[in-house]
Amino acid sequence: MSKRRKKSKYKNAVVGKKKYYFYKIRWIDITGDAGHKNEEEMDKLECCTMISQGYIYKIDKKKKTLTSFATFDEKEAVFSDTNIFPLGCILSKEKIKN
């Protein structure tokens, strides 16, 4: 009798025999504006909170980065729609369920 492999409850993709999980990543980004501002307007500037969705390729603690992708080739380990985030900019990561 063969063992049935338990299906993952999280959305994932297998690329080149490796499994990657799908995440919602909340991160903080700079806000830029080339216009003139007085002190009151300068004091109101805030960073943007952004949301990216994709598969986490790797988290490199030595380089302090997270690399993600959103598109991939189903026959080869080829990735597109890639991002690399400094870990210090990431507010949260949420693994997405199926």
MOPAC internal coordinates of N, CA, C and O (Angstrom, degrees):
PM7 1SCF
backbone

  N    0.0000 0     0.00 0     0.00 0    0    0    0
  C    1.4362 1     0.00 0     0.00 0    1    0    0
  C    1.5349 1   108.45 1     0.00 0    2    1    0
  O    1.2310 1   120.34 1   -53.32 1    3    2    1
  N    1.3220 1   116.95 1   126.68 1    3    2    1
  C    1.4701 1   120.16 1  -179.42 1    5    3    2
  C    1.5222 1   110.36 1   -87.81 1    6    5    3
  O    1.2310 1   121.48 1   -30.95 1    7    6    5
  N    1.3377 1   114.78 1   149.05 1    7    6    5
  C    1.4602 1   120.21 1   179.01 1    9    7    6
  C    1.5249 1   109.49 1   -80.47 1   10    9    7
  O    1.2310 1   120.71 1   -43.76 1   11   10    9
  N    1.3205 1   116.24 1   136.24 1   11   10    9
  C    1.4636 1   120.92 1   175.30 1   13   11   10
  C    1.5093 1   108.22 1   -84.40 1   14   13   11
  O    1.2310 1   120.90 1   -48.12 1   15   14   13
  N    1.3035 1   115.89 1   131.88 1   15   14   13
  C    1.4525 1   120.93 1   177.87 1   17   15   14
  C    1.5265 1   108.86 1   -75.81 1   18   17   15
  O    1.2310 1   120.98 1   -49.93 1   19   18   17
  N    1.3286 1   115.74 1   130.07 1   19   18   17
  C    1.4618 1   121.39 1  -179.34 1   21   19   18
  C    1.5307 1   108.99 1   -70.45 1   22   21   19
  O    1.2310 1   120.96 1   -50.15 1   23   22   21
  N    1.3387 1   115.77 1   129.85 1   23   22   21
  C    1.4553 1   121.54 1   179.25 1   25   23   22
  C    1.5236 1   109.32 1   -73.15 1   26   25   23
  O    1.2310 1   120.54 1   -44.77 1   27   26   25
  N    1.3289 1   116.57 1   135.23 1   27   26   25
  C    1.4555 1   121.41 1   179.20 1   29   27   26
  C    1.5170 1   110.22 1   -68.63 1   30   29   27
  O    1.2310 1   120.76 1   -39.28 1   31   30   29
  N    1.3261 1   116.15 1   140.72 1   31   30   29
  C    1.4567 1   119.48 1   177.33 1   33   31   30
  C    1.5308 1   111.26 1   -83.57 1   34   33   31
  O    1.2310 1   120.34 1   176.07 1   35   34   33
  N    1.3326 1   116.95 1    -3.93 1   35   34   33
  C    1.4596 1   121.45 1  -179.87 1   37   35   34
  C    1.5281 1   111.21 1  -107.70 1   38   37   35
  O    1.2310 1   121.22 1   -35.50 1   39   38   37
  N    1.3299 1   115.28 1   144.50 1   39   38   37
  C    1.4586 1   121.23 1   178.34 1   41   39   38
  C    1.5277 1   108.69 1   -64.41 1   42   41   39
  O    1.2310 1   120.95 1   -49.67 1   43   42   41
  N    1.3356 1   115.78 1   130.33 1   43   42   41
  C    1.4569 1   119.64 1  -178.75 1   45   43   42
  C    1.5185 1   110.57 1  -149.06 1   46   45   43
  O    1.2310 1   121.23 1   -12.25 1   47   46   45
  N    1.3114 1   115.25 1   167.75 1   47   46   45
  C    1.4628 1   122.35 1   176.01 1   49   47   46
  C    1.5231 1   107.81 1  -136.56 1   50   49   47
  O    1.2310 1   120.59 1   -36.49 1   51   50   49
  N    1.3175 1   116.49 1   143.51 1   51   50   49
  C    1.4519 1   121.44 1   175.09 1   53   51   50
  C    1.5175 1   107.38 1  -105.43 1   54   53   51
  O    1.2310 1   121.46 1   -59.43 1   55   54   53
  N    1.3339 1   114.81 1   120.57 1   55   54   53
  C    1.4631 1   121.91 1  -179.53 1   57   55   54
  C    1.5158 1   107.13 1  -128.63 1   58   57   55
  O    1.2310 1   120.62 1   -58.94 1   59   58   57
  N    1.3389 1   116.42 1   121.06 1   59   58   57
  C    1.4644 1   119.65 1  -179.40 1   61   59   58
  C    1.5158 1   113.01 1    56.68 1   62   61   59
  O    1.2310 1   119.82 1  -138.93 1   63   62   61
  N    1.3097 1   117.95 1    41.07 1   63   62   61
  C    1.4666 1   125.77 1   177.69 1   65   63   62
  C    1.5297 1   113.88 1    70.40 1   66   65   63
  O    1.2310 1   119.73 1  -169.46 1   67   66   65
  N    1.3354 1   118.11 1    10.54 1   67   66   65
  C    1.4590 1   121.74 1   177.99 1   69   67   66
  C    1.5243 1   108.90 1  -116.95 1   70   69   67
  O    1.2310 1   120.70 1   -40.64 1   71   70   69
  N    1.3416 1   116.26 1   139.36 1   71   70   69
  C    1.4555 1   121.74 1  -178.78 1   73   71   70
  C    1.5282 1   109.74 1   -94.11 1   74   73   71
  O    1.2310 1   121.23 1   -47.05 1   75   74   73
  N    1.3392 1   115.25 1   132.95 1   75   74   73
  C    1.4616 1   122.76 1   177.73 1   77   75   74
  C    1.5231 1   107.81 1  -122.33 1   78   77   75
  O    1.2310 1   120.52 1   -39.61 1   79   78   77
  N    1.3351 1   116.60 1   140.39 1   79   78   77
  C    1.4585 1   121.60 1  -179.05 1   81   79   78
  C    1.5275 1   111.13 1  -102.07 1   82   81   79
  O    1.2310 1   121.28 1   -31.36 1   83   82   81
  N    1.3377 1   115.16 1   148.64 1   83   82   81
  C    1.4591 1   123.70 1  -176.97 1   85   83   82
  C    1.5314 1   109.32 1   -90.86 1   86   85   83
  O    1.2310 1   120.62 1   -47.50 1   87   86   85
  N    1.3365 1   116.42 1   132.50 1   87   86   85
  C    1.4590 1   122.38 1  -175.85 1   89   87   86
  C    1.5203 1   111.89 1  -131.10 1   90   89   87
  O    1.2310 1   121.69 1   -24.69 1   91   90   89
  N    1.3188 1   114.37 1   155.31 1   91   90   89
  C    1.4576 1   123.47 1   165.22 1   93   91   90
  C    1.5231 1   104.37 1  -103.31 1   94   93   91
  O    1.2310 1   120.73 1   -60.90 1   95   94   93
  N    1.3258 1   116.21 1   119.10 1   95   94   93
  C    1.4656 1   121.79 1  -175.76 1   97   95   94
  C    1.5270 1   108.61 1  -111.85 1   98   97   95
  O    1.2310 1   120.16 1   -60.16 1   99   98   97
  N    1.3349 1   117.30 1   119.84 1   99   98   97
  C    1.4712 1   122.96 1   174.87 1  101   99   98
  C    1.5208 1   106.66 1   -98.23 1  102  101   99
  O    1.2310 1   121.31 1   -51.12 1  103  102  101
  N    1.3467 1   115.10 1   128.88 1  103  102  101
  C    1.4577 1   118.74 1  -177.75 1  105  103  102
  C    1.5219 1   110.75 1  -145.37 1  106  105  103
  O    1.2310 1   121.41 1   -19.35 1  107  106  105
  N    1.3136 1   114.91 1   160.65 1  107  106  105
  C    1.4554 1   120.99 1  -177.17 1  109  107  106
  C    1.5262 1   109.03 1  -103.21 1  110  109  107
  O    1.2310 1   121.04 1   -42.38 1  111  110  109
  N    1.3333 1   115.62 1   137.62 1  111  110  109
  C    1.4647 1   122.06 1  -175.92 1  113  111  110
  C    1.5269 1   109.57 1  -128.65 1  114  113  111
  O    1.2310 1   121.03 1   -21.06 1  115  114  113
  N    1.3122 1   115.63 1   158.94 1  115  114  113
  C    1.4569 1   119.31 1   176.57 1  117  115  114
  C    1.5249 1   110.03 1   -70.33 1  118  117  115
  O    1.2310 1   121.12 1   -24.23 1  119  118  117
  N    1.3136 1   115.47 1   155.77 1  119  118  117
  C    1.4569 1   122.25 1   172.05 1  121  119  118
  C    1.5188 1   105.82 1  -118.16 1  122  121  119
  O    1.2310 1   120.30 1   -53.89 1  123  122  121
  N    1.3152 1   117.02 1   126.11 1  123  122  121
  C    1.4532 1   120.69 1  -178.67 1  125  123  122
  C    1.5145 1   111.82 1  -121.20 1  126  125  123
  O    1.2310 1   121.35 1   -32.43 1  127  126  125
  N    1.3254 1   115.03 1   147.57 1  127  126  125
  C    1.4627 1   121.56 1   178.27 1  129  127  126
  C    1.5235 1   106.97 1  -154.90 1  130  129  127
  O    1.2310 1   120.18 1   -53.07 1  131  130  129
  N    1.3084 1   117.27 1   126.93 1  131  130  129
  C    1.4597 1   121.36 1  -177.25 1  133  131  130
  C    1.5270 1   113.00 1   -87.96 1  134  133  131
  O    1.2310 1   119.96 1   179.83 1  135  134  133
  N    1.3290 1   117.67 1    -0.17 1  135  134  133
  C    1.4688 1   120.86 1  -177.86 1  137  135  134
  C    1.5183 1   112.46 1   -78.03 1  138  137  135
  O    1.2310 1   121.30 1   -13.07 1  139  138  137
  N    1.3369 1   115.11 1   166.93 1  139  138  137
  C    1.4652 1   122.03 1   177.18 1  141  139  138
  C    1.5214 1   110.00 1   -76.94 1  142  141  139
  O    1.2310 1   120.86 1   -33.47 1  143  142  141
  N    1.3576 1   115.95 1   146.53 1  143  142  141
  C    1.4650 1   120.93 1  -179.94 1  145  143  142
  C    1.5255 1   109.39 1  -142.35 1  146  145  143
  O    1.2310 1   121.26 1   -36.25 1  147  146  145
  N    1.3340 1   115.20 1   143.75 1  147  146  145
  C    1.4562 1   119.31 1   172.25 1  149  147  146
  C    1.5289 1   108.39 1   -88.02 1  150  149  147
  O    1.2310 1   119.74 1    -0.53 1  151  150  149
  N    1.3225 1   118.10 1   179.47 1  151  150  149
  C    1.4630 1   121.71 1  -176.85 1  153  151  150
  C    1.5349 1   112.45 1   -61.12 1  154  153  151
  O    1.2310 1   120.34 1   139.85 1  155  154  153
  N    1.3208 1   116.96 1   -40.15 1  155  154  153
  C    1.4665 1   120.58 1  -179.97 1  157  155  154
  C    1.5262 1   110.93 1   -62.46 1  158  157  155
  O    1.2310 1   120.59 1   136.05 1  159  158  157
  N    1.3243 1   116.48 1   -43.95 1  159  158  157
  C    1.4711 1   120.84 1   178.75 1  161  159  158
  C    1.5277 1   110.68 1   -67.27 1  162  161  159
  O    1.2310 1   120.17 1   142.36 1  163  162  161
  N    1.3356 1   117.29 1   -37.64 1  163  162  161
  C    1.4720 1   120.63 1   178.34 1  165  163  162
  C    1.5347 1   110.64 1   -62.67 1  166  165  163
  O    1.2310 1   120.53 1   139.89 1  167  166  165
  N    1.3280 1   116.58 1   -40.11 1  167  166  165
  C    1.4616 1   120.84 1  -178.30 1  169  167  166
  C    1.5250 1   112.73 1   -68.89 1  170  169  167
  O    1.2310 1   119.44 1   162.35 1  171  170  169
  N    1.3211 1   118.68 1   -17.65 1  171  170  169
  C    1.4678 1   122.95 1  -179.97 1  173  171  170
  C    1.5291 1   113.23 1   -90.50 1  174  173  171
  O    1.2310 1   119.67 1   172.11 1  175  174  173
  N    1.3379 1   118.24 1    -7.89 1  175  174  173
  C    1.4695 1   120.71 1  -178.76 1  177  175  174
  C    1.5285 1   110.72 1   -62.74 1  178  177  175
  O    1.2310 1   120.82 1   -41.03 1  179  178  177
  N    1.3240 1   116.04 1   138.97 1  179  178  177
  C    1.4617 1   122.40 1   178.04 1  181  179  178
  C    1.5226 1   109.96 1  -136.91 1  182  181  179
  O    1.2310 1   121.18 1   -24.72 1  183  182  181
  N    1.3126 1   115.34 1   155.28 1  183  182  181
  C    1.4622 1   120.10 1   172.94 1  185  183  182
  C    1.5269 1   109.14 1   -74.92 1  186  185  183
  O    1.2310 1   120.56 1   -21.52 1  187  186  185
  N    1.3281 1   116.54 1   158.48 1  187  186  185
  C    1.4655 1   122.51 1   177.58 1  189  187  186
  C    1.5321 1   109.66 1   -91.71 1  190  189  187
  O    1.2310 1   120.47 1   -38.78 1  191  190  189
  N    1.3249 1   116.70 1   141.22 1  191  190  189
  C    1.4616 1   121.09 1   170.59 1  193  191  190
  C    1.5183 1   106.84 1   -99.36 1  194  193  191
  O    1.2310 1   120.94 1   -62.10 1  195  194  193
  N    1.3273 1   115.81 1   117.90 1  195  194  193
  C    1.4591 1   122.98 1  -174.93 1  197  195  194
  C    1.5291 1   109.91 1  -108.73 1  198  197  195
  O    1.2310 1   121.04 1   -22.25 1  199  198  197
  N    1.3345 1   115.61 1   157.75 1  199  198  197
  C    1.4649 1   121.75 1   175.29 1  201  199  198
  C    1.5253 1   108.00 1  -126.37 1  202  201  199
  O    1.2310 1   121.11 1   -53.05 1  203  202  201
  N    1.3136 1   115.48 1   126.95 1  203  202  201
  C    1.4647 1   122.20 1   173.20 1  205  203  202
  C    1.5187 1   107.44 1  -120.49 1  206  205  203
  O    1.2310 1   120.80 1   -34.23 1  207  206  205
  N    1.3286 1   116.07 1   145.77 1  207  206  205
  C    1.4548 1   120.79 1   176.69 1  209  207  206
  C    1.5219 1   108.39 1  -123.66 1  210  209  207
  O    1.2310 1   120.81 1   -44.79 1  211  210  209
  N    1.3177 1   116.06 1   135.21 1  211  210  209
  C    1.4510 1   120.15 1   179.63 1  213  211  210
  C    1.5171 1   110.90 1   174.80 1  214  213  211
  O    1.2310 1   121.93 1     1.80 1  215  214  213
  N    1.3032 1   113.92 1  -178.20 1  215  214  213
  C    1.4600 1   122.08 1   179.07 1  217  215  214
  C    1.5228 1   108.68 1   -88.91 1  218  217  215
  O    1.2310 1   120.35 1   -46.01 1  219  218  217
  N    1.3238 1   116.94 1   133.99 1  219  218  217
  C    1.4607 1   119.41 1   176.06 1  221  219  218
  C    1.5175 1   108.30 1   -81.03 1  222  221  219
  O    1.2310 1   121.26 1   -60.49 1  223  222  221
  N    1.3167 1   115.20 1   119.51 1  223  222  221
  C    1.4638 1   121.95 1   178.28 1  225  223  222
  C    1.5262 1   109.94 1   -78.52 1  226  225  223
  O    1.2310 1   121.07 1   130.44 1  227  226  225
  N    1.3462 1   115.56 1   -49.56 1  227  226  225
  C    1.4597 1   118.82 1   176.77 1  229  227  226
  C    1.5212 1   110.04 1  -165.24 1  230  229  227
  O    1.2310 1   121.95 1   -23.24 1  231  230  229
  N    1.3185 1   113.87 1   156.76 1  231  230  229
  C    1.4553 1   122.38 1   170.50 1  233  231  230
  C    1.5232 1   105.77 1  -116.86 1  234  233  231
  O    1.2310 1   120.79 1   -62.17 1  235  234  233
  N    1.3218 1   116.09 1   117.83 1  235  234  233
  C    1.4637 1   122.10 1  -177.96 1  237  235  234
  C    1.5266 1   108.04 1  -104.76 1  238  237  235
  O    1.2310 1   120.74 1   -79.45 1  239  238  237
  N    1.3304 1   116.20 1   100.55 1  239  238  237
  C    1.4684 1   120.42 1  -176.94 1  241  239  238
  C    1.5272 1   111.46 1   -69.41 1  242  241  239
  O    1.2310 1   119.74 1   151.85 1  243  242  241
  N    1.3204 1   118.10 1   -28.15 1  243  242  241
  C    1.4661 1   121.03 1   179.02 1  245  243  242
  C    1.5344 1   110.42 1   -68.26 1  246  245  243
  O    1.2310 1   120.68 1   134.69 1  247  246  245
  N    1.3297 1   116.31 1   -45.31 1  247  246  245
  C    1.4706 1   121.07 1   178.99 1  249  247  246
  C    1.5299 1   111.99 1   -86.26 1  250  249  247
  O    1.2310 1   120.33 1   171.05 1  251  250  249
  N    1.3466 1   116.97 1    -8.95 1  251  250  249
  C    1.4573 1   123.93 1  -179.39 1  253  251  250
  C    1.5322 1   111.64 1    59.09 1  254  253  251
  O    1.2310 1   121.54 1  -130.07 1  255  254  253
  N    1.3533 1   114.67 1    49.93 1  255  254  253
  C    1.4607 1   120.88 1  -179.53 1  257  255  254
  C    1.5260 1   111.29 1  -136.00 1  258  257  255
  O    1.2310 1   121.19 1   -22.94 1  259  258  257
  N    1.3289 1   115.33 1   157.06 1  259  258  257
  C    1.4580 1   123.93 1   171.97 1  261  259  258
  C    1.5213 1   106.36 1  -123.19 1  262  261  259
  O    1.2310 1   120.15 1   -51.02 1  263  262  261
  N    1.3235 1   117.32 1   128.98 1  263  262  261
  C    1.4625 1   122.48 1   179.69 1  265  263  262
  C    1.5223 1   108.75 1  -112.33 1  266  265  263
  O    1.2310 1   120.76 1   -46.48 1  267  266  265
  N    1.3462 1   116.16 1   133.52 1  267  266  265
  C    1.4646 1   120.69 1  -178.87 1  269  267  266
  C    1.5249 1   110.37 1  -131.94 1  270  269  267
  O    1.2310 1   121.53 1   -14.43 1  271  270  269
  N    1.3400 1   114.67 1   165.57 1  271  270  269
  C    1.4612 1   122.07 1   174.46 1  273  271  270
  C    1.5116 1   108.52 1  -145.91 1  274  273  271
  O    1.2310 1   120.66 1   -22.68 1  275  274  273
  N    1.3334 1   116.34 1   157.32 1  275  274  273
  C    1.4624 1   120.37 1   179.46 1  277  275  274
  C    1.5281 1   111.85 1  -120.09 1  278  277  275
  O    1.2310 1   120.01 1   159.95 1  279  278  277
  N    1.3108 1   117.59 1   -20.05 1  279  278  277
  C    1.4615 1   122.02 1  -176.53 1  281  279  278
  C    1.5222 1   108.67 1  -129.70 1  282  281  279
  O    1.2310 1   120.95 1   -34.80 1  283  282  281
  N    1.3460 1   115.79 1   145.20 1  283  282  281
  C    1.4634 1   119.52 1  -179.16 1  285  283  282
  C    1.5184 1   109.97 1  -152.02 1  286  285  283
  O    1.2310 1   121.01 1   -22.20 1  287  286  285
  N    1.3247 1   115.67 1   157.80 1  287  286  285
  C    1.4658 1   123.29 1   176.64 1  289  287  286
  C    1.5244 1   107.97 1   -82.90 1  290  289  287
  O    1.2310 1   120.06 1   -46.09 1  291  290  289
  N    1.3198 1   117.49 1   133.91 1  291  290  289
  C    1.4662 1   119.60 1  -177.34 1  293  291  290
  C    1.5246 1   113.21 1   -78.80 1  294  293  291
  O    1.2310 1   119.58 1   168.80 1  295  294  293
  N    1.3469 1   118.42 1   -11.20 1  295  294  293
  C    1.4617 1   120.91 1  -179.27 1  297  295  294
  C    1.5258 1   113.43 1  -105.31 1  298  297  295
  O    1.2310 1   120.12 1   152.71 1  299  298  297
  N    1.3300 1   117.38 1   -27.29 1  299  298  297
  C    1.4619 1   121.50 1  -177.12 1  301  299  298
  C    1.5222 1   109.80 1  -131.69 1  302  301  299
  O    1.2310 1   120.58 1   -16.99 1  303  302  301
  N    1.3136 1   116.49 1   163.01 1  303  302  301
  C    1.4675 1   121.30 1   176.95 1  305  303  302
  C    1.5243 1   108.86 1   -81.91 1  306  305  303
  O    1.2310 1   121.26 1  -103.34 1  307  306  305
  N    1.3340 1   115.19 1    76.66 1  307  306  305
  C    1.4690 1   123.23 1   179.13 1  309  307  306
  C    1.5245 1   107.27 1  -126.77 1  310  309  307
  O    1.2310 1   120.35 1   -49.26 1  311  310  309
  N    1.3376 1   116.93 1   130.74 1  311  310  309
  C    1.4583 1   123.05 1  -173.11 1  313  311  310
  C    1.5266 1   111.02 1  -120.46 1  314  313  311
  O    1.2310 1   120.61 1   -32.10 1  315  314  313
  N    1.3424 1   116.44 1   147.90 1  315  314  313
  C    1.4678 1   122.90 1   175.91 1  317  315  314
  C    1.5281 1   108.31 1  -137.27 1  318  317  315
  O    1.2310 1   121.26 1    -4.59 1  319  318  317
  N    1.3345 1   115.20 1   175.41 1  319  318  317
  C    1.4637 1   121.22 1  -179.32 1  321  319  318
  C    1.5320 1   110.13 1    52.42 1  322  321  319
  O    1.2310 1   120.98 1  -125.39 1  323  322  321
  N    1.3270 1   115.73 1    54.61 1  323  322  321
  C    1.4573 1   122.09 1  -173.79 1  325  323  322
  C    1.5271 1   111.98 1   -96.20 1  326  325  323
  O    1.2310 1   121.27 1   -28.38 1  327  326  325
  N    1.3165 1   115.17 1   151.62 1  327  326  325
  C    1.4639 1   122.93 1   173.90 1  329  327  326
  C    1.5143 1   108.68 1  -138.97 1  330  329  327
  O    1.2310 1   121.03 1   -29.16 1  331  330  329
  N    1.3425 1   115.63 1   150.84 1  331  330  329
  C    1.4577 1   120.92 1   169.79 1  333  331  330
  C    1.5201 1   106.65 1  -129.38 1  334  333  331
  O    1.2310 1   121.07 1   -55.37 1  335  334  333
  N    1.3351 1   115.55 1   124.63 1  335  334  333
  C    1.4604 1   122.55 1  -176.02 1  337  335  334
  C    1.5247 1   109.75 1  -111.23 1  338  337  335
  O    1.2310 1   119.56 1   -41.08 1  339  338  337
  N    1.3349 1   118.45 1   138.92 1  339  338  337
  C    1.4699 1   119.00 1   166.10 1  341  339  338
  C    1.5323 1   107.48 1   -68.13 1  342  341  339
  O    1.2310 1   119.78 1   -46.27 1  343  342  341
  N    1.3204 1   118.03 1   133.73 1  343  342  341
  C    1.4686 1   120.62 1  -178.06 1  345  343  342
  C    1.5234 1   111.90 1   -57.73 1  346  345  343
  O    1.2310 1   119.73 1   149.69 1  347  346  345
  N    1.3184 1   118.11 1   -30.31 1  347  346  345
  C    1.4574 1   121.09 1  -179.64 1  349  347  346
  C    1.5193 1   114.04 1   -66.36 1  350  349  347
  O    1.2310 1   119.95 1   161.95 1  351  350  349
  N    1.3409 1   117.70 1   -18.05 1  351  350  349
  C    1.4710 1   122.05 1   179.25 1  353  351  350
  C    1.5234 1   112.39 1   -88.17 1  354  353  351
  O    1.2310 1   119.86 1   165.83 1  355  354  353
  N    1.3161 1   117.88 1   -14.17 1  355  354  353
  C    1.4642 1   121.35 1  -174.82 1  357  355  354
  C    1.5238 1   110.16 1   -84.02 1  358  357  355
  O    1.2310 1   121.41 1   -56.57 1  359  358  357
  N    1.3339 1   114.92 1   123.43 1  359  358  357
  C    1.4558 1   121.32 1   178.63 1  361  359  358
  C    1.5221 1   111.58 1   -87.28 1  362  361  359
  O    1.2310 1   120.66 1   140.81 1  363  362  361
  N    1.3603 1   116.35 1   -39.19 1  363  362  361
  C    1.4665 1   120.20 1   179.72 1  365  363  362
  C    1.5196 1   110.28 1  -162.43 1  366  365  363
  O    1.2310 1   121.51 1   -21.56 1  367  366  365
  N    1.3539 1   114.72 1   158.44 1  367  366  365
  C    1.4633 1   123.11 1   174.35 1  369  367  366
  C    1.5213 1   106.50 1  -131.17 1  370  369  367
  O    1.2310 1   120.50 1   -50.43 1  371  370  369
  N    1.3350 1   116.65 1   129.57 1  371  370  369
  C    1.4629 1   120.75 1   179.26 1  373  371  370
  C    1.5317 1   108.65 1  -123.58 1  374  373  371
  O    1.2310 1   120.78 1   -63.52 1  375  374  373
  N    1.3311 1   116.12 1   116.48 1  375  374  373
  C    1.4613 1   121.32 1   177.61 1  377  375  374
  C    1.5182 1   107.87 1   -71.23 1  378  377  375
  O    1.2310 1   120.10 1   -50.81 1  379  378  377
  N    1.3408 1   117.42 1   129.19 1  379  378  377
  C    1.4570 1   123.03 1  -174.90 1  381  379  378
  C    1.5342 1   110.24 1   -88.77 1  382  381  379
  O    1.2310 1   121.25 1   -48.51 1  383  382  381
  N    1.3253 1   115.21 1   131.49 1  383  382  381
  C    1.4639 1   120.80 1   178.28 1  385  383  382
  C    1.5100 1   110.35 1   -81.54 1  386  385  383
  O    1.2310 1   120.61 1   -23.26 1  387  386  385
  N    1.3308 1   116.44 1   156.74 1  387  386  385
  C    1.4694 1   122.17 1   175.92 1  389  387  386
  C    1.5044 1   111.07 1   -62.98 1  390  389  387
  O    1.2310 1   120.10 1   180.00 1  391  390  389

